[in-house]
Every structure is written in structure tokens, then in C-alpha cells.
Amino acid sequence: MPATTPEPTTPDATPRQRSVLVTGANRGIGRAIAERLVAGGDKVATIVRSGGAPEGVLEVIGDVRDTASVDAAFTQVEAAHGPVEVLVANAGITRDQLLMRMTDDEFAEVLDVNLTGAFRVVRRASKGMIRLRRGRIVLISSVVGLYGSPGQVNYASSKSALVGMARSITRELGARGITANVVAPGFIDTDMTKALPEDRQQAYLGSIPAGRFGQADEVAAAVQFLASDAAAYVSGAVLPVDGGLGMGH
């Protein structure tokens, strides 16, 4: 009998490299997302206002508050990596203040980055995705968006609005192979959390059923799933990564 020859390895066995854009990947959750997607074999770029992107990530300086800047940044990414197939809108800021003291500027500035900034990058990315007839949009929200938090009327408003955005995009673009989902992290072990007073950290821990803060890579794992082919039939969903803190919200 002739010896059985192993099946040849074809290029198809290699995962396709996708063009991925993560906004604000210079630190925290955005950095962990970018690192995880690079490790998975994707071509990853980021738009940041100042430097510091992870190794292997194409860094493009831009500002999500400015439409022309967003357009120019996308043009750079497309030239280097091709049309963006996976967009993770992560860039966000806080300007915490009690309602009665919060200024118009403090409210407007947070919405301009967290909500309108997400809109600007999603709008620009959708052009290429519609032509490709495929795409993954992941919006990074927060447990605060649905759970609420004193002193964060502006931040919570911006983050809850991303749910309506994702669901409207799903109804508009769902038939074109494009999904739009929301990941809502809880208290994640980042520099921002570490900077909180010890008594505040303990109070937060006491309200988290898991009994610990989350890791940035645990959020990144959820994003990686929603960006994958395995999540092709998941759209308009809110995936909490919060240790059970916001159950039912």
C-alpha cells in the first residue's frame, strides 16, 4: 500500500489578518484590547491624542472631537492596513462633578469625546464596512452608563447613549454583515482605580459580587469575542464585564 502523505498546509489555514482600529489604545483598557488583537494576528492601529501605543500597533495622532482629524487618521490607517474591518470605540474622558455644580462645558466636553467622538469614528468606519459587506463595531461603555453614579451625570449619560447608538446601527447596517455591540466594564484594575482612596476601593469591592476588581485583559477578551467570526449573529447586545455589579441593568 502506498504511504499516506500528509495533507498540504494551504494559505487558507492561516487566519486572515484584519485591519483593526482601537481609539485611545495608549493606556488602560484600550491598550489591553489592542495588545490582545495584535496577539491574535490582526493589523491594529490606534488614534491617540498623544503617543504611547503598544508595540506592534500603528500609532496615528488624531482627535475624535474633530471630524477632519478623524477622517485624516482613517485615511492613514487605510493606506497602511486597508479598510477598517473592526472598530473599537474606546476613547473616553471623565469630568466628575455634582449635578448642581456641573458646568455646561463639563457636560458638553464629556459628551463630545465619549458619545459624539464614538459617532464620528463609527460614521467614518461604516463607509469601508459597507463596501466590504462586513464589519465589527464595538463600543466601550461602562457599568456606570446603566447603573448610574453620583457626580457622573455627564459620563453616565454619554455611556448609556452608546447602547441606543449600537442598536440603531444594528437596525441600519445589520443586513450588510456588520454588527454593533456594547461592552460595559465595571471597576477594572487600572491606574484610575488604584488612585482612589483605600476606603473608597473597599466600599466598591463590597458591592461587587465577584469580590474583586476586573483585569483589563478580561474586558479585552470580551471585545475579541464580539469582533470575531463566532459573534456574527450577536448584534445590538450589551455585554457587561463587571463581576456582577450591574446585574439586571
Secondary structure, 3 states (H helix, E strand, C coil): CCCCCCCCCCHHHCCCCCEEEEECCCCHHHHHHHHHHHHCCCEEEEEECCCCCCCCCEEEECCCCCHHHHHHHHHHHHHHHCCCCEEEECCCCCCCCCHHHCCHHHHHHHHHHHHHHHHHHHHHHHHHHHHHCCEEEEEECCHHHHHCCCCCHHHHHHHHHHHHHHHHHHHHHHHHCEEEEEEEECCECCHHHHCCCHHHHHHHHHCCCCCCCECHHHHHHHHHHHCCHHHCCCCCCEEEECCCCCCCC
